[in-house]
Amino acid sequence: MADAHDITLALDALTSDADLWDAAADALAPPRAAIDPLGLTPRDVMSYAAAKGLDKQYNQARALIQDMIDQAGDNFRALSTSLRAAADRYAHDEDQRAADIDRAGRG
């Protein structure tokens, strides 16, 4: 059976991992923001390229990259939330077991 130190280490590890995933999600903000101003209009490309829809294809690719970054951020946040929920549940269960053992010892 794990002692209090082991439990504390496990909870700290879960929380630390959650912090890393939050930081990874936060780190996506600058590249996401850098993509925003990179849009093209037909006036930004040669007329031949505009006629072929290069500006639209480029903007679709740019939007796809933004969507992938957004999805990655959402997934990172979901991982962080799950890790924190697991740590909270684990701590609650350990507290409950300790209370049960204490009650059994007094009973």
Phi and psi in degrees as a GROMACS rama.xvg file:
@    title "Ramachandran Plot"
@    xaxis  label "Phi"
@    yaxis  label "Psi"
@TYPE xy
-72.8617  141.035  ALA-2
-90.9862  177.134  ASP-3
-59.95  -36.3696  ALA-4
-64.4416  -44.6245  HIS-5
-61.7887  -40.987  ASP-6
-65.5015  -43.3784  ILE-7
-61.2217  -42.658  THR-8
-62.0043  -43.2141  LEU-9
-63.7698  -43.9167  ALA-10
-65.3535  -40.6956  LEU-11
-63.4125  -39.0855  ASP-12
-64.8509  -42.8758  ALA-13
-61.6952  -44.6293  LEU-14
-66.4825  -40.6448  THR-15
-62.9638  -43.2164  SER-16
-62.9616  -40.7333  ASP-17
-60.8951  -41.1855  ALA-18
-61.4662  -39.131  ASP-19
-63.971  -41.8138  LEU-20
-67.1851  -37.6571  TRP-21
-62.9813  -42.0948  ASP-22
-64.6128  -38.4743  ALA-23
-63.2787  -41.4735  ALA-24
-64.1792  -43.0372  ALA-25
-62.1494  -36.1869  ASP-26
-68.2191  -14.6671  ALA-27
-80.1257  -15.9295  LEU-28
-61.3077  -46.6034  ALA-29
-61.9105  -46.4853  PRO-30
-65.1392  -34.983  PRO-31
-62.4116  -44.8491  ARG-32
-67.4369  -32.5372  ALA-33
-67.7946  -26.0878  ALA-34
-77.4738  -31.8262  ILE-35
-49.3785  -50.3199  ASP-36
-79.5937  4.31635  PRO-37
-89.8687  13.9322  LEU-38
-66.9895  153.734  GLY-39
-119.12  148.371  LEU-40
-116.034  166.89  THR-41
-56.0968  -28.6667  PRO-42
-71.5388  -18.1783  ARG-43
-84.6222  -11.1791  ASP-44
-123.38  165.546  VAL-45
-62.8891  154.813  MET-46
-58.7709  -37.3144  SER-47
-62.4864  -45.0156  TYR-48
-64.9576  -38.8326  ALA-49
-65.3032  -41.1311  ALA-50
-62.7705  -31.9903  ALA-51
-85.1419  -3.24319  LYS-52
81.155  20.7135  GLY-53
-58.3047  -39.7049  LEU-54
-62.6595  -40.2878  ASP-55
-67.9368  -43.1875  LYS-56
-63.0711  -42.7444  GLN-57
-60.2474  -46.7024  TYR-58
-66.0331  -33.8183  ASN-59
-65.5402  -42.1464  GLN-60
-64.5745  -41.0408  ALA-61
-62.0195  -44.3383  ARG-62
-64.432  -37.1028  ALA-63
-64.084  -42.2242  LEU-64
-63.2712  -42.8492  ILE-65
-61.3423  -42.5498  GLN-66
-62.7301  -40.8455  ASP-67
-64.8231  -40.632  MET-68
-63.3815  -43.0379  ILE-69
-62.0345  -43.0721  ASP-70
-63.6482  -41.3931  GLN-71
-61.0812  -45.3597  ALA-72
-60.4531  -43.4788  GLY-73
-62.0454  -42.451  ASP-74
-65.9533  -40.8257  ASN-75
-62.1416  -42.905  PHE-76
-64.964  -38.8115  ARG-77
-64.0749  -40.7755  ALA-78
-61.2185  -45.7395  LEU-79
-59.5613  -46.0753  SER-80
-61.7007  -42.1354  THR-81
-64.468  -41.8728  SER-82
-64.1542  -42.2246  LEU-83
-65.7499  -39.4979  ARG-84
-64.4766  -40.2974  ALA-85
-63.748  -42.974  ALA-86
-63.0342  -43.2926  ALA-87
-63.0069  -43.3056  ASP-88
-65.9459  -43.3028  ARG-89
-61.1797  -45.2721  TYR-90
-63.127  -42.9988  ALA-91
-61.6732  -46.1572  HIS-92
-62.5218  -40.9695  ASP-93
-66.1361  -40.6586  GLU-94
-61.8137  -41.3156  ASP-95
-65.2568  -43.1628  GLN-96
-62.6118  -42.2334  ARG-97
-62.4891  -40.857  ALA-98
-66.2051  -40.092  ALA-99
-62.9948  -42.9345  ASP-100
-65.3826  -42.0035  ILE-101
-61.2157  -44.7956  ASP-102
-64.152  -40.3285  ARG-103
-65.1951  -36.0737  ALA-104
-69.1074  -28.5844  GLY-105
-86.9161  -18.9293  ARG-106
